[in-house]
């Protein structure tokens, strides 16, 4: 299972210029909450913004990453 730090690093690597704050929501290592600020979100609706992030993890969401709650915004 990935750690909150690994998830943060992967988001920031996939979305250059983004900053992500990720926490293990329940302490069990499979439910995470992330706040992400990224220039790539400009002009996109909330669903499209979230898809950009979920695409970083593919099938891991719903598997090793059981839940990933997102709050997204532009700089």
Buried (B, 14 or more C-beta within 10 A) or exposed (E): EBEBEEBBBBBBEBBEEBEBEBBBBEEEBBBBBBBBBBEBBEEBEEEEBBEBBBEBBEEBBEEEBBEBEBEBEEE
